């Protein structure tokens, strides 16, 4: 089985972190490494990360001075050993089969990126973000990707987010 490296940047998200990490360790895709970058948190986030690393050998925690999101992601990328790379924001959570579904899509279609749908959730509701247009055969063409800035409302899942995708490590 290919290794999927999931990079989780953490900064002062103590109240959300348990749910995020619980959703990651519950993944149905088993060959996963979780790389948590604690980017200088001043709350209890660093301690929570270390507790999870003791509980699950797939978790590696890197503590660094606060350098911002991009630096945390780049630190994670340098440490990743997987054939595929995913990202999860530490104040989010994911479905238990997310990486299994994304891995199946990326390998069965022989594409460099697979993309998941998502919900925007508040205390009172959860709203699915749905593409306005159907992607024929489940694969979007290079032409449409290049034209994406002009078709943003058609393919909402392609927004500038990194966290709803699985990437072949070769393209990163």
C-alpha positions in Angstrom: 0.0 0.0 0.0 1.2 3.5 -0.8 1.9 5.8 2.1 -0.2 8.9 2.4 1.4 11.7 4.3 -1.1 14.1 5.9 0.3 17.5 7.1 -1.5 19.3 9.9 -0.4 22.8 10.7 -1.3 23.7 14.3 -1.5 27.2 15.9 -3.6 27.9 19.0 -6.5 25.5 18.2 -6.8 23.8 21.5 -10.6 23.7 21.4 -10.8 22.0 18.0 -7.7 19.9 18.0 -9.1 16.7 19.6 -11.9 16.4 17.0 -9.4 17.0 14.2 -6.9 14.4 15.4 -9.5 11.9 16.3 -10.9 12.1 12.7 -7.4 11.5 11.3 -6.5 8.5 13.4 -9.9 6.9 12.5 -9.1 6.9 8.8 -10.1 3.7 7.0 -6.9 4.0 4.8 -4.4 2.4 7.1 -1.0 3.3 5.6 -1.0 6.9 6.6 1.6 9.1 8.4 0.4 12.2 10.2 2.8 15.0 10.4 1.7 17.7 12.9 3.6 21.0 12.8 3.0 22.9 16.1 3.9 26.4 14.9 4.6 28.0 18.2 1.2 27.6 19.8 0.9 29.5 23.2 -2.2 27.5 24.3 -2.4 23.8 25.1 -2.2 22.7 21.5 1.4 21.5 21.7 0.7 19.3 24.7 -2.3 17.8 22.9 -0.2 17.0 19.8 2.4 15.3 22.0 -0.3 13.2 23.8 -1.6 12.0 20.4 1.9 11.1 19.3 2.2 8.8 22.3 -1.1 7.1 21.5 -0.5 6.5 17.8 2.8 5.6 16.2 1.7 7.1 12.8 1.9 10.6 14.3 5.1 12.7 14.2 5.0 16.1 15.9 7.4 18.9 15.1 7.5 21.9 17.3 8.8 25.1 15.8 8.8 28.8 16.5 5.8 30.7 15.1 6.7 31.3 11.4 3.2 31.3 9.9 1.1 28.8 7.9 3.3 28.6 4.8 6.4 27.8 6.9 4.5 25.2 8.8 3.3 23.5 5.6 6.8 23.6 4.1 8.3 22.0 7.2 5.7 19.2 6.9 6.5 18.8 3.2 10.2 18.4 4.0 9.4 15.6 6.5 6.8 13.8 4.4 7.7 10.3 3.1 4.5 9.4 1.4 3.7 8.7 -2.3 0.7 11.0 -1.8 0.3 14.2 0.3 -2.8 15.6 2.0 -3.4 18.6 4.3 -5.9 19.1 7.1 -6.5 22.3 8.9 -6.3 21.8 12.6 -9.6 23.4 13.3 -11.4 21.1 10.8 -12.3 17.4 10.9 -12.7 14.9 8.1 -14.9 11.9 7.3 -13.4 8.5 8.3 -13.1 7.3 4.7 -11.8 10.6 3.1 -8.3 9.4 2.3 -9.5 6.0 1.2 -11.9 7.6 -1.2 -9.4 10.1 -2.5 -6.7 7.4 -2.9 -9.0 5.2 -4.8 -10.0 8.1 -7.1 -6.4 9.2 -7.7 -5.1 5.7 -8.5 -8.1 4.4 -10.5 -8.2 7.5 -12.7 -4.4 7.8 -12.9 -4.5 11.6 -12.2 -2.2 13.7 -10.0 -4.9 15.2 -7.8 -8.2 14.0 -6.4 -10.6 16.4 -4.8 -13.2 15.8 -2.1 -16.4 17.7 -1.5 -16.9 19.6 1.8 -19.4 21.2 4.1 -19.3 24.6 5.7 -20.5 24.1 9.2 -21.6 26.5 11.9 -23.2 25.9 15.3 -26.6 25.8 13.7 -26.2 24.2 10.2 -24.0 22.3 7.8 -24.2 23.3 4.2 -22.6 21.2 1.4 -20.6 23.0 -1.2 -21.6 21.5 -4.5 -20.2 22.1 -8.0 -22.7 23.9 -10.3 -21.5 21.8 -13.2 -20.9 18.0 -13.3 -17.4 16.9 -14.1 -17.8 14.3 -17.0 -16.4 10.9 -16.0 -15.2 12.4 -12.7 -12.1 13.9 -14.3 -11.7 17.6 -15.1 -9.6 18.5 -18.1 -6.4 20.4 -18.1 -8.2 23.1 -20.2 -10.9 23.5 -17.6 -8.3 23.6 -14.8 -6.5 26.4 -16.6 -9.7 28.2 -17.2 -10.8 27.7 -13.6 -10.3 31.3 -12.5 -13.0 32.2 -15.1 -15.3 29.2 -14.0 -14.9 29.5 -10.2 -18.6 29.3 -9.6 -18.9 26.1 -11.6 -16.3 24.1 -9.7 -16.4 25.4 -6.1 -14.3 22.5 -4.8 -11.2 23.8 -6.7 -10.9 27.0 -4.7 -7.5 27.9 -3.4 -7.9 25.3 -0.6 -5.2 22.6 -0.2 -7.2 20.7 2.5 -9.8 18.9 0.4 -7.4 17.3 -2.0 -4.9 14.4 -2.3 -1.8 15.1 -4.3 0.7 12.8 -5.9 4.0 13.7 -4.2 5.6 13.9 -7.6 3.8 17.1 -8.5 4.6 18.9 -5.2 
